[in-house]
Amino acid sequence: MIKRIVIVSGILIICLLAILFAANQSYIAINTEGGSADTEYTYEITDQKSGKTSTKVSGASLKTRVPRGSYQVLVRGSGNSGFAVIKTSGFFRTTTKTVPVEREKVRQFVGQNPFSCMNYVDSVLLSYNCNGRVNDIQVHVPATATSPSYTQKISSIFDGYIQGSFENQGTTYLVLSIPPGTEGLGPPFGLYKINGTSVEFQHSLSGLTQGELYAIKPFKDGFVAISRKTGSTSYFPITSKTAEAIDMSFDNSDLSLVAANTSGNTIMAEYSNDIGDSTDQKSKNQKTKTVLVINTDGQKATYEFPTIFSSFVMCGDNLLCAAGEPDTLFVYQLGGKKPELQYTISGTQAVANVGTSTIVVRSSDVLRLDASSATATIPYSFGDYSYCGIAPLADSFLLCIRSDKGTNALLIGSADTEYKIDQQVSKLEQSSDVKNLGAYGSYVFITPNLGPLVYNERTKSFGYSDAAKEAVGKRLIQQVNDLGLKEAGYQPIYLGL
């Protein structure tokens, strides 16, 4: 009898273990779309829970067994790349995902060392501290064949602080405020237009409180101004001095406005108790509470989240894409009483809408995300650079990239490219023969490293020896040729040779 019980128990244990094993096993089937059928692809499959990555090499499709879970898949091959998030369900069931693959997109250097806020006006980069003075706006003057790019202050007879900027029908506007006690310099709040490299006054704005900071976002045929102190929201049509009040209120006075955004006819305002500057021990120990107020065509909804978001956009039908800690994109389905988390993407720095596309900036690359299918193409990979900012434009975007040599602004377009000028510039910057390098458009200005100055007895002055110039010049020309700059349509210009 005991022997029979032992045998039955053993069988039951084996069956239970088999069920548990089967429940934790699944298959991923990936089909690429957009590339050549005979291309060999590398598939990097990352378990989102453990962070472990396995690499597979296959053709245009792959089927592989994985433990049940959620995975990020990065596909690369023959210059094309794609990305997807895949959730599996266990019991050896197969989850199939079609992943679009494309070339990366054309990029162009448009300015060095930009400030944190950027605009691109009439093919010229403007950058400034986001709430700085209008007279400190920096114009990044385009390079020519005889002159590298340089910066100069914008031309403005007005003074004031920048509350925000927005685009309307191809024109860039600024909302400026004048500090209390300086009313003679202009209206307390005014709308200004950037015309080339100058600032033009349009009209005053009434109904805003002097001394308060506002979040300025484009909305319909104008903009909204959301008070960072009270949350009161005003919509100004582009030609109107007066505003229409919009209800973005909610019943909680313990939270502060963190950020705001707009998308189509939707206004979003984020409030949180985690604003990063509290030294009160009680505040440090309290749980993070974030509330997102969303108003679409006058219909208001309020959602609560356990984390603070650095940026957020609507990214589909009732889909919210929000970048939060720890470096994660959260994709939520809205519409019910509570937000429902659909999936996450790790390594996320920021999210923004560019036209009808959702752009997700990760530490390694930039995704153009289709949030509903959890797939993405990759218009840009950072390579040797790191991220330092993004500015959406109508159908493209500005990307700030950082290296140990400084920061640059890139204009990312929509056309495919096989030649990545930024990565070639990075390689050239690492050369011991290069002292300084500045790229703008199709020009690459190279200042050679000619060593120490030497005294010339004939001219009775210090300079670089002709031998050093000749030797360094030959090496630089060879390095530039090896990188294929000229063949790709770029013009290297050597300074001081």
C-alpha positions as CSV (number, residue, x, y, z in Angstrom):
1,M,0.0,0.0,0.0
2,I,2.8,2.4,1.0
3,K,4.7,1.5,-2.2
4,R,1.6,2.2,-4.3
5,I,1.2,5.6,-2.6
6,V,4.8,6.4,-3.2
7,I,4.5,5.5,-6.9
8,V,1.3,7.5,-7.4
9,S,2.8,10.5,-5.5
10,G,5.8,10.3,-7.7
11,I,3.7,10.2,-10.9
12,L,1.7,13.1,-9.7
13,I,4.8,15.1,-8.9
14,I,6.2,14.3,-12.3
15,C,2.9,15.4,-14.0
16,L,2.9,18.6,-12.0
17,L,6.5,19.4,-12.9
18,A,5.6,18.6,-16.5
19,I,2.7,21.0,-16.4
20,L,4.7,23.7,-14.8
21,F,7.4,23.2,-17.4
22,A,4.9,23.4,-20.2
23,A,3.2,26.4,-18.7
24,N,6.6,28.3,-18.8
25,Q,7.5,27.4,-22.4
26,S,6.5,29.2,-25.6
27,Y,7.6,30.0,-29.1
28,I,8.3,33.4,-30.8
29,A,7.8,33.5,-34.6
30,I,9.2,36.7,-36.2
31,N,8.6,37.6,-39.8
32,T,10.4,40.6,-41.2
33,E,8.7,43.0,-43.6
34,G,10.3,45.4,-46.0
35,G,13.7,43.8,-46.5
36,S,15.0,41.3,-49.0
37,A,13.8,37.7,-48.6
38,D,17.4,36.4,-48.9
39,T,18.9,38.7,-46.3
40,E,20.6,37.2,-43.3
41,Y,19.4,38.9,-40.1
42,T,20.7,39.1,-36.5
43,Y,17.9,38.8,-33.9
44,E,18.7,40.1,-30.4
45,I,16.0,38.8,-28.1
46,T,16.0,40.5,-24.6
47,D,14.0,39.1,-21.7
48,Q,12.5,42.3,-20.2
49,K,12.4,40.7,-16.7
50,S,15.9,39.4,-16.4
51,G,17.6,41.7,-18.9
52,K,19.4,38.7,-20.5
53,T,19.9,38.9,-24.3
54,S,20.2,35.9,-26.7
55,T,21.3,36.4,-30.3
56,K,20.1,34.3,-33.2
57,V,21.1,34.5,-36.9
58,S,18.5,33.6,-39.4
59,G,16.9,34.6,-42.7
60,A,13.8,36.8,-43.1
61,S,11.9,34.8,-40.5
62,L,12.8,33.1,-37.2
63,K,11.0,30.7,-34.8
64,T,12.6,30.0,-31.5
65,R,11.5,28.6,-28.1
66,V,11.7,30.9,-25.1
67,P,10.4,30.9,-21.5
68,R,7.0,32.6,-21.1
69,G,7.4,36.3,-20.6
70,S,7.8,39.6,-22.4
71,Y,10.7,40.3,-24.8
72,Q,12.2,43.1,-26.8
73,V,13.4,42.0,-30.2
74,L,16.0,44.0,-32.2
75,V,16.4,42.9,-35.8
76,R,19.3,44.0,-38.0
77,G,20.5,43.0,-41.4
78,S,22.0,44.5,-44.6
79,G,21.5,48.0,-43.3
80,N,17.9,47.5,-42.3
81,S,16.6,47.3,-38.8
82,G,13.4,46.9,-36.8
83,F,12.1,46.5,-33.3
84,A,9.2,44.8,-31.5
85,V,7.9,43.9,-28.1
86,I,6.5,40.4,-27.9
87,K,4.5,38.9,-25.0
88,T,4.2,35.1,-24.9
89,S,1.6,32.9,-23.2
90,G,3.2,29.5,-22.3
91,F,2.1,25.9,-23.0
92,F,4.3,25.9,-26.1
93,R,1.9,28.3,-27.9
94,T,3.4,30.4,-30.7
95,T,3.3,34.2,-30.7
96,T,3.8,35.6,-34.2
97,K,4.9,39.1,-34.9
98,T,5.6,40.9,-38.2
99,V,8.4,43.3,-37.7
100,P,9.0,46.1,-40.3
101,V,12.6,46.7,-41.2
102,E,13.9,49.9,-42.9
103,R,17.1,51.8,-43.5
104,E,18.1,54.5,-41.1
105,K,17.2,58.1,-42.1
106,V,19.2,60.9,-43.5
107,R,20.8,63.2,-40.9
108,Q,22.4,66.6,-41.2
109,F,24.5,68.6,-38.8
110,V,22.8,72.0,-38.2
111,G,24.7,73.5,-35.2
112,Q,27.2,73.0,-32.5
113,N,26.7,73.2,-28.7
114,P,23.0,74.1,-28.8
115,F,21.1,75.1,-25.7
116,S,18.3,72.9,-24.3
117,C,15.4,74.3,-26.3
118,M,15.7,74.2,-30.1
119,N,13.7,75.6,-33.1
120,Y,14.5,75.3,-36.8
121,V,13.3,78.5,-38.6
122,D,13.9,79.0,-42.3
123,S,16.5,76.2,-42.4
124,V,18.4,77.9,-39.5
125,L,18.8,76.5,-36.0
126,L,17.8,78.7,-33.1
127,S,18.6,77.5,-29.5
128,Y,18.1,78.9,-26.1
129,N,17.6,78.2,-22.4
130,C,14.0,77.1,-22.2
131,N,12.9,79.9,-19.8
132,G,15.8,82.3,-20.6
133,R,15.7,85.8,-22.0
134,V,14.7,86.4,-25.6
135,N,17.9,88.4,-26.2
136,D,19.9,85.3,-25.4
137,I,18.4,83.3,-28.2
138,Q,21.4,81.8,-30.2
139,V,21.3,81.8,-34.0
140,H,23.5,79.1,-35.5
141,V,24.6,80.8,-38.7
142,P,24.9,78.2,-41.5
143,A,28.4,77.3,-42.8
144,T,29.6,78.2,-46.3
145,A,32.6,76.9,-48.3
146,T,34.7,79.6,-46.8
147,S,33.4,80.0,-43.3
148,P,32.4,77.4,-40.6
149,S,29.1,77.8,-38.7
150,Y,29.2,80.2,-35.8
151,T,26.6,81.7,-33.4
152,Q,25.2,85.2,-32.9
153,K,22.5,86.6,-30.7
154,I,19.1,87.0,-32.3
155,S,18.1,90.5,-33.3
156,S,15.4,91.8,-31.0
157,I,14.4,95.3,-29.7
158,F,12.2,93.5,-27.2
159,D,13.3,92.1,-23.8
160,G,11.5,89.5,-21.7
161,Y,11.5,85.9,-20.6
162,I,10.5,83.0,-22.8
163,Q,7.5,81.2,-21.5
164,G,7.5,78.8,-24.5
165,S,7.4,78.5,-28.2
166,F,5.2,76.8,-30.8
167,E,4.8,76.4,-34.6
168,N,1.6,77.4,-36.5
169,Q,1.4,77.0,-40.2
170,G,5.1,77.0,-40.7
171,T,5.8,80.0,-38.5
172,T,7.5,79.9,-35.1
173,Y,6.0,82.0,-32.3
174,L,7.2,82.9,-28.8
175,V,5.2,83.8,-25.7
176,L,7.3,86.3,-23.7
177,S,6.7,87.7,-20.3
178,I,8.0,90.9,-18.6
179,P,8.9,90.8,-14.9
180,P,6.8,92.9,-12.5
181,G,8.2,96.5,-12.3
182,T,9.4,96.5,-15.9
183,E,6.1,97.3,-17.6
184,G,7.7,100.0,-19.8
185,L,9.6,97.3,-21.7
186,G,6.4,95.8,-23.1
187,P,3.1,94.2,-22.1
188,P,3.2,91.7,-19.2
189,F,2.6,88.9,-21.7
190,G,2.9,89.1,-25.5
191,L,2.9,87.0,-28.6
192,Y,6.0,87.4,-30.8
193,K,6.9,85.9,-34.2
194,I,10.3,84.8,-35.3
195,N,11.0,86.3,-38.7
196,G,14.4,85.0,-40.0
197,T,16.8,86.0,-37.3
198,S,14.7,88.7,-35.8
199,V,11.7,88.9,-33.3
200,E,8.5,90.8,-34.2
201,F,5.8,91.7,-31.8
202,Q,2.3,90.5,-32.7
203,H,0.0,91.5,-29.9
204,S,-0.5,91.4,-26.1
205,L,-2.1,88.5,-24.3
206,S,-4.6,89.2,-21.6
207,G,-5.8,87.0,-18.7
208,L,-2.4,85.6,-17.7
209,T,-1.0,86.4,-14.3
210,Q,2.2,88.4,-14.2
211,G,5.0,86.7,-12.3
212,E,3.7,83.2,-13.0
213,L,5.4,80.6,-15.2
214,Y,3.3,78.9,-17.9
215,A,3.6,75.7,-20.0
216,I,3.0,76.8,-23.7
217,K,1.9,74.1,-26.1
218,P,0.4,74.3,-29.7
219,F,-3.3,73.7,-29.8
220,K,-5.8,73.9,-32.7
221,D,-5.2,77.3,-34.4
222,G,-3.1,78.8,-31.6
223,F,-1.7,77.6,-28.3
224,V,-2.7,76.8,-24.7
225,A,-1.0,78.4,-21.6
226,I,-1.2,76.2,-18.5
227,S,-0.2,77.9,-15.2
228,R,2.6,75.9,-13.4
229,K,1.3,77.3,-10.1
230,T,-2.5,76.8,-10.3
231,G,-3.0,74.6,-13.4
232,S,-5.5,77.1,-14.9
233,T,-5.6,76.6,-18.7
234,S,-6.2,79.2,-21.4
235,Y,-6.6,78.7,-25.1
236,F,-5.5,81.6,-27.3
237,P,-6.3,81.5,-31.1
238,I,-3.3,82.8,-33.0
239,T,-5.0,86.1,-33.8
240,S,-6.7,86.7,-30.4
241,K,-5.5,88.8,-27.5
242,T,-8.1,87.1,-25.2
243,A,-8.3,83.5,-24.1
244,E,-10.9,80.8,-23.7
245,A,-10.8,79.0,-20.4
246,I,-10.4,75.2,-20.6
247,D,-11.3,72.9,-17.6
248,M,-8.2,71.0,-16.6
249,S,-9.0,71.0,-12.8
250,F,-9.1,68.1,-10.4
251,D,-9.6,67.7,-6.7
252,N,-6.2,67.5,-5.2
253,S,-4.2,70.5,-4.0
254,D,-1.2,68.5,-2.8
255,L,0.2,67.9,-6.4
256,S,2.1,70.3,-8.5
257,L,2.1,70.7,-12.3
258,V,5.1,68.8,-13.8
259,A,4.6,68.9,-17.5
260,A,2.0,69.4,-20.2
261,N,1.4,68.4,-23.8
262,T,-1.1,68.6,-26.6
263,S,-2.0,66.3,-29.5
264,G,-4.7,67.3,-32.0
265,N,-7.8,68.3,-29.9
266,T,-6.3,66.8,-26.7
267,I,-4.7,68.7,-23.9
268,M,-2.8,66.7,-21.2
269,A,-1.5,68.0,-17.9
270,E,0.6,66.0,-15.4
271,Y,0.5,66.7,-11.7
272,S,2.7,64.9,-9.1
273,N,3.9,64.9,-5.5
274,D,7.4,63.9,-6.8
275,I,8.9,67.1,-8.2
276,G,12.5,66.3,-7.2
277,D,13.2,69.3,-5.0
278,S,11.8,68.3,-1.6
279,T,14.0,68.0,1.4
280,D,11.2,67.1,3.8
281,Q,11.8,63.6,5.2
282,K,8.0,62.9,5.1
283,S,7.9,63.8,1.4
284,K,10.9,61.6,0.7
285,N,9.2,58.6,2.3
286,Q,5.8,59.1,0.7
287,K,4.8,57.1,-2.3
288,T,4.9,58.8,-5.7
289,K,1.5,59.8,-6.9
290,T,1.0,61.2,-10.4
291,V,-2.3,62.4,-11.9
292,L,-2.8,63.0,-15.6
293,V,-5.7,65.2,-16.6
294,I,-6.8,64.8,-20.2
295,N,-9.3,67.0,-22.0
296,T,-10.4,66.0,-25.5
297,D,-13.0,68.2,-27.2
298,G,-14.2,69.4,-23.8
299,Q,-14.5,65.9,-22.3
300,K,-12.2,65.6,-19.3
301,A,-10.8,62.4,-17.8
302,T,-8.4,61.9,-14.9
303,Y,-6.0,59.0,-14.4
304,E,-3.7,58.1,-11.6
305,F,-0.2,56.5,-11.9
306,P,2.4,55.3,-9.4
307,T,5.4,57.0,-11.1
308,I,6.3,60.4,-12.5
309,F,6.7,60.9,-16.3
310,S,9.3,63.0,-17.9
311,S,7.4,63.2,-21.2
312,F,4.2,61.7,-22.6
313,V,2.1,61.7,-25.8
314,M,-1.1,60.2,-27.1
315,C,0.2,57.5,-29.5
316,G,-2.9,55.8,-30.8
317,D,-6.6,55.2,-30.2
318,N,-6.8,55.9,-26.4
319,L,-3.2,54.8,-26.1
320,L,-0.8,56.8,-23.9
321,C,3.0,56.5,-24.3
322,A,4.8,57.9,-21.3
323,A,8.5,57.9,-20.5
324,G,9.2,57.4,-16.8
325,E,11.6,55.9,-14.3
326,P,13.6,53.7,-14.4
327,D,14.3,54.7,-18.1
328,T,11.1,53.0,-19.3
329,L,8.4,53.7,-21.8
330,F,5.0,52.7,-20.5
331,V,2.2,52.1,-23.0
332,Y,-1.3,52.4,-21.4
333,Q,-4.7,51.8,-22.8
334,L,-7.0,54.6,-21.6
335,G,-10.8,54.8,-21.7
336,G,-11.7,52.8,-18.6
337,K,-11.7,53.8,-15.0
338,K,-8.1,52.9,-14.6
339,P,-5.2,52.9,-17.1
340,E,-4.3,49.4,-18.3
341,L,-0.6,48.8,-18.9
342,Q,-0.1,47.1,-22.3
343,Y,3.7,46.8,-22.5
344,T,6.9,48.6,-21.7
345,I,10.1,49.5,-23.6
346,S,13.4,49.7,-21.5
347,G,16.2,52.2,-22.0
348,T,13.8,55.0,-22.9
349,Q,14.9,58.6,-22.4
350,A,12.0,60.5,-24.0
351,V,9.0,60.3,-26.2
352,A,7.5,62.8,-28.6
353,N,5.1,63.0,-31.5
354,V,6.4,64.1,-34.9
355,G,3.4,64.6,-37.2
356,T,1.4,61.4,-37.0
357,S,4.5,59.4,-35.8
358,T,5.5,58.6,-32.3
359,I,9.3,58.9,-31.7
360,V,10.8,57.0,-28.7
361,V,14.4,58.0,-27.8
362,R,16.3,55.2,-26.2
363,S,19.9,55.2,-24.9
364,S,21.1,53.3,-28.0
365,D,18.7,54.4,-30.7
366,V,15.6,56.2,-31.8
367,L,12.4,54.3,-32.6
368,R,9.5,55.3,-34.8
369,L,6.9,53.4,-32.9
370,D,3.6,51.9,-34.0
371,A,2.1,51.7,-30.5
372,S,-0.9,49.6,-31.4
373,S,1.2,46.8,-32.9
374,A,4.2,47.2,-30.5
375,T,6.6,47.4,-33.5
376,A,9.0,50.1,-34.7
377,T,11.5,51.0,-37.3
378,I,14.8,52.7,-36.3
379,P,15.5,56.0,-38.0
380,Y,18.7,56.7,-36.0
381,S,21.3,54.8,-33.9
382,F,23.5,56.8,-31.5
383,G,26.7,54.7,-32.0
384,D,29.5,56.7,-30.2
385,Y,27.1,59.5,-29.2
386,S,24.6,59.9,-26.4
387,Y,21.3,61.7,-26.2
388,C,20.9,65.3,-25.0
389,G,17.6,66.5,-26.3
390,I,14.9,66.4,-29.0
391,A,12.7,69.0,-30.7
392,P,9.8,67.8,-32.9
393,L,9.2,69.6,-36.2
394,A,6.3,69.3,-38.6
395,D,7.6,66.2,-40.4
396,S,11.1,65.7,-39.0
397,F,12.9,66.4,-35.7
398,L,16.0,67.9,-34.2
399,L,18.2,65.6,-32.1
400,C,20.9,66.8,-29.8
401,I,23.8,64.3,-29.6
402,R,26.7,64.4,-27.2
403,S,30.3,63.1,-27.4
404,D,33.4,63.8,-25.4
405,K,34.1,66.6,-28.0
406,G,30.9,68.5,-27.2
407,T,27.3,68.5,-28.4
408,N,25.7,68.9,-31.9
409,A,22.2,69.3,-33.3
410,L,21.2,66.9,-36.0
411,L,18.2,67.3,-38.3
412,I,16.7,63.9,-38.9
413,G,14.8,63.6,-42.2
414,S,12.5,61.0,-43.7
415,A,14.7,59.8,-46.7
416,D,16.7,56.6,-46.3
417,T,20.4,56.8,-46.0
418,E,23.3,54.3,-46.1
419,Y,26.0,56.8,-45.3
420,K,25.9,57.9,-41.6
421,I,27.8,61.2,-41.6
422,D,27.7,61.5,-37.8
423,Q,29.4,58.2,-37.3
424,Q,32.1,59.1,-39.8
425,V,32.6,62.4,-38.1
426,S,33.0,60.6,-34.8
427,K,35.7,58.4,-36.2
428,L,37.5,61.3,-37.6
429,E,37.4,63.2,-34.3
430,Q,39.2,60.4,-32.6
431,S,42.2,60.8,-34.9
432,S,45.4,62.2,-33.2
433,D,45.8,64.3,-36.3
434,V,42.6,66.2,-35.6
435,K,42.7,69.1,-33.2
436,N,39.1,70.3,-33.8
437,L,36.3,69.4,-36.2
438,G,33.1,71.2,-37.1
439,A,30.5,69.7,-39.4
440,Y,27.5,71.6,-40.9
441,G,25.4,70.5,-43.8
442,S,27.7,69.2,-46.5
443,Y,30.8,70.9,-45.0
444,V,33.3,69.3,-42.7
445,F,35.8,71.8,-41.3
446,I,39.0,70.1,-40.0
447,T,41.6,71.8,-37.9
448,P,44.7,69.7,-37.9
449,N,46.8,68.9,-34.9
450,L,50.2,70.2,-36.0
451,G,52.0,69.8,-32.7
452,P,53.8,72.5,-30.8
453,L,54.7,75.9,-32.3
454,V,58.3,76.3,-33.4
455,Y,60.4,79.4,-33.8
456,N,61.2,80.4,-37.4
457,E,64.6,82.1,-37.6
458,R,63.9,83.4,-41.1
459,T,60.6,85.1,-40.2
460,K,61.5,85.8,-36.6
461,S,58.1,84.4,-35.5
462,F,56.5,81.2,-34.1
463,G,54.5,78.9,-36.3
464,Y,54.1,75.4,-37.5
465,S,56.8,73.8,-39.6
466,D,56.1,73.1,-43.2
467,A,57.2,69.5,-42.6
468,A,54.5,69.0,-40.0
469,K,51.9,70.5,-42.2
470,E,52.8,68.2,-45.1
471,A,53.0,65.1,-43.0
472,V,49.7,65.7,-41.1
473,G,48.0,66.9,-44.3
474,K,48.8,63.7,-46.1
475,R,47.6,61.5,-43.2
476,L,44.3,63.5,-42.9
477,I,43.6,63.4,-46.6
478,Q,44.1,59.6,-46.5
479,Q,41.8,59.2,-43.4
480,V,39.1,61.3,-45.1
481,N,39.4,59.3,-48.2
482,D,39.1,56.0,-46.2
483,L,35.9,57.3,-44.6
484,G,34.4,58.1,-48.0
485,L,33.4,61.6,-47.2
486,K,33.8,63.0,-50.8
487,E,32.1,60.0,-52.4
488,A,29.1,60.6,-50.2
489,G,28.8,64.2,-51.2
490,Y,30.6,66.0,-48.3
491,Q,33.3,68.6,-48.7
492,P,36.2,68.4,-46.3
493,I,37.9,71.8,-45.7
494,Y,41.3,71.8,-44.0
495,L,42.0,74.9,-41.9
496,G,45.6,76.0,-41.5
497,L,47.3,73.7,-44.0
